């Protein structure tokens, strides 16, 4: 359990540092997205808004 806790904290730190690099990119912040039944074109458009 200890190893899992350590690995989880390290993973979270890596995510934070990764997102900091893109903080000034003007990306769209998404808290929750329902993609149920979405087509490829819809998903592609959403990805372009999130990741410029």
Buried (B, 14 or more C-beta within 10 A) or exposed (E): EEEEEEEEEEEEEEEEEEEEEEEEEEEEEEEEEEEEEEEEEEEEEBEEEEEE
